[in-house]
């Protein structure tokens, strides 16, 4: 099998396409949650603790040598990212929990017996006709 055919078979598989869709939706979802946390959740928390903006929290390490600039350690951005991650993880957990619950309900519902195929129907008719001929 040539490389191109092998790659085409790989790229068209459902799992690869599903993964790509998941990554794209996940990226968009991450932006939504980041906005929720940064623009809706964190401002009231900052207000309650004295007007602190978490993104602005940082401290500066002095330069060790002359001519070097001081180093800014922006731990507030890290806290913001940590809160984003926690909220995203919780929301994904809840979505998976709902999906699992729905799957469980589907599994619990008894499946209707499959309808007989055309072949089975024809064989049943033949059997019934043979029985009728034997009874005459």
N, C-alpha and C positions, 0 to 999 in steps of 0.2 A: 504494500500500500504506500502510495507516495505521501510525502510530508503534507502537501496541500490537502489531499483527501482526508488524511488523518486529523489535521487541524480543523477542517470543516466539520467532520463528525464530532470532534470534541466541542467546538464552539456552538454547535446547534443543539447539543444535548439540553434537555430541560433544566438540569441542575445548574448549568452555567448561566443560562438566561435568568433563572429564578434568583441566583446569587447576585447578578448584576442589578436586577430590579430592586432587590433588598438593599444593596449598597446605596443606590440612588435615593430610595425612599428614606433610608436611615440617615443619609446626609441631610436631606431636607428636614426630616424630623428633628435632627440634632440642632439645626438652626432655629427651629420653632421653639424648642425647649430652652435653648440658650437665651433667646429673646424673652421667653417667659420668666426665666430666672433673673436675667440681668435687668429687665425693664419693669417687671411686675413684683417679683418676690423680694429681691434684694433691696430696693429703695425703702420699703417700709421697715425692713429689718435694720437697715442703716439708720433710719430716722429714730427707731426705738432705742438704739444704742448710742445716740448722740450725734446723728448726722454723719456717720462714717460711711464713706463709699469704699466698699471692699476692693474694688479695682485699683484704688489709689494707695492702698496700704503697701508700704515698702520701707526699707531702710537702706542706707548707703554705707558701704564699706570704703574707708579711706584708701587712697592710692598708696601702694607700698613703695614705689619708686617715683622720683621726680619725673614729670613729663607724662606720667600715666594718668588716665582719668579715673575717678572713683567708680566703684562698681555698685549698681543699683540692684538690690534683691527685692523683686516685686512679689512678695508672698501673698498679697491680696489677690492678684490674678490667679495664683495657684488655688487659693481658697474658693474663688469664684468657679474655677474649672472643677474642683472637687464637688462643689454643691451641684453644678450642672450634671456631672457624672452620676451622682446619687439620685437625682430626680429622674434622669433618663433611665437608669437601671431599674428604678421602682416602677416607672410607667411600662417599660418593656416586660417586667415581671408580671404586672397586672394584665397586660394584653395576652401574654402566654397562658396565664392562669385561666382567663376567659376562654381562650381557644381550646385548651385542654378540657375544660368543663363541657364545651359544646361537642367536642369529639366523643367524650364519654357518654353524653346523652344519645348521640348517633349510634354508638356501639350497643347501648342498652335497648334501643328500639328494635323489636323483632323484625327481621327482614321478611318481606313477603316472599312466598315461594316463587321461584322463577316460572314464568309461563312456559308451557310445553312448546317445543319447537315444532315446525311444520312436519318434520319427519315423524316425531312422536305422535302427532295428531293423525297422520296418515296410517301409521301402524295400528293405532287404536281403532280406527275405522275398519281396517282390514280384519283385525281380531274380532270385532263385533259382527262383521259380515260372515266370517267363518263360523262363528257360534250360531248365527241365525240359520245358516245352511245345514248345520249338523242337527239342529232341532227339528227340521222339516221332515 
